Amino acid sequence: MMELWLPMDTYEQQHRYKYVALYHALRDAIHAGTLTGGTRLPSTRELAVQYSMSRGSVAQVYDMLLADGYVEAYRGKGTFVTETLTTSTQKDTEAQIVLSAWGKRVAALDTQKGDTPALAQGKSTINFQVQRMLAEHFPEAEWKSALAAVHRSDWREHSSAAGDLELREAIASHLRWTRGIDADASQIVLFSGSMQGIVLLAQLLISEGDAAVLENPGYQGIAHAVKSCGGVIIPADIDAQGIIPQDWRAQVLFVTPTRQFPTGAVLGLERRKALLNWASERNAVIIEDDYDSEFRWGGRPIEPLKVLDREQRVVYVGSFSQTMVASFRLGYAVLPPVLVDPLLAAKALYEPVPPGLLEQRALAKLMMRGGYLRHLRRLTRLYGERHAFFVREMQRQLPQAFTMQPGDAGLHIYASWNDDRERYIRFKTLAQEDGVIFRDAARYQLTPGHPAVCFGFAHLEKDEIAEGINRMRIAWEKSTFSFR
């Protein structure tokens, strides 16, 4: 066993949660140069045994370090301290962190004011940003059984740029059952994450100077994909019912109708029909990003736009990123027949042989055995309880600060700020000084808009949620006093 000594007793006195203590201990060891660039960290199992933690908690710590740029993970090799960390970077203080994503967000908060708020000292950090599923919530035994079954088969045969055929057949069956989409496996192409699919679609459909319609606010990754092709973005306004249809002078539309990102608005039937009519009149393609439809807490499931498509104008994009472990990246697209061959030709330029074929076939086994649906039901119950708890606590403690759009699905809640921008900046500064981090929705706005926040909740225990909201309530009250 590879042992790594850390002064955990000291860090556990400073931080309420053990996984937060481990995160800070590892991060500080990297900054101090104790863990130099290229150092291989112990496996999650080894570190969990050494410090009497769950393997899932250690995996979450590694994910946090990965997100902040401190480590790099390589499948089959392990987790390593980032090579590019220099001695001077390692010796920076917490207020001077360059690589930390958290540090960047804090530093960016008050750029106009010329000062950077310090994070709370001696307090656990409560992060309300959306995160990947915790490893401890994953059905590891069933997954290992599926992997073992695949190892004994001829899984290497019959591979193509489209991805594993058995998995594409399993996805087609899953979509018919859960989403009402009548798709054939021949129309489905697998990607290393849904974003890869979106980028390839943009490259295929958008030429230099072509216009593309994007929701405003919307996912910034799509905007980057369009700009990388030389496309011109037409921002489409959003209201409480989702995107507002217009006669855009464009032939490509990116839309999230089932649950608008980030607001959570659900697009009604009449507007869905209006989008399809627009596509028919403009001879356009609609790319429907159904990014987190697997989790629904109540209400009637909403039909994807693809179900209403009678002219094969809609590309349906889905993802497993919220339901599988962090190291497993897989997205897919259900394509109109006319786009299958061109997209496969484009994808083959980058990946003649898709990566992770063993894992693709294992996921197919898991789905065909019913294990994936059981996994979804367990997550839905767990996340649904946390969703309801978050909403109740926000309504109880912060009813005046935010207007929430909790909806009945998804892993984050969009909340509009109920006061002016100056007070919002003050509130956010005070909350971060008290160790509470959340995602500013301004990053999703193509044009300036009113302050809003995206709160993730699924990765947090109820006591963490309550503590985080309590600290935000105190920050709200302090921001009130500052304006008197």
Secondary structure, 3 states (H helix, E strand, C coil): CCCCCCCHHHHHHHCCCHHHHHHHHHHHHHHHCCCCCCCECCCHHHHHHHCCCCHHHHHHHHHHHHHCCCEEEECCCEEEECCCCCHHHHCCCHHHCCCCHHHHHHHHHCHHHCCCCCCCCCCCCEECCCCCCCHHHCCHHHHHHHHHHHHCCCCCCCCCCCCCHHHHHHHHHHHHHHCCCCCCHHHEEEECCHHHHHHHHHHHHCCCCCEEEEEECCCHHHHHHHHHCCCEEEEEEEECCEECCCCCCCCEEEECCCCCCCCCCCCCHHHHHHHHHHHHHHCCEEEEECCCCCCECCCCCCCCHHHHCCCCCEEEEEECCCCCCCCCCCEEEECCHHHHHHHHHHHHHHCCCCCCHHHHHHHHHHHHCCHHHHHHHHHHHHHHHHHHHHHHHHHHHCCCCEEEECCCECCEEEEEECCCHHHHHHHHHHHHHCCEECEEHHHHCCCCCCCEEEEECCCCCHHHHHHHHHHHHHHHHHHHHCCC
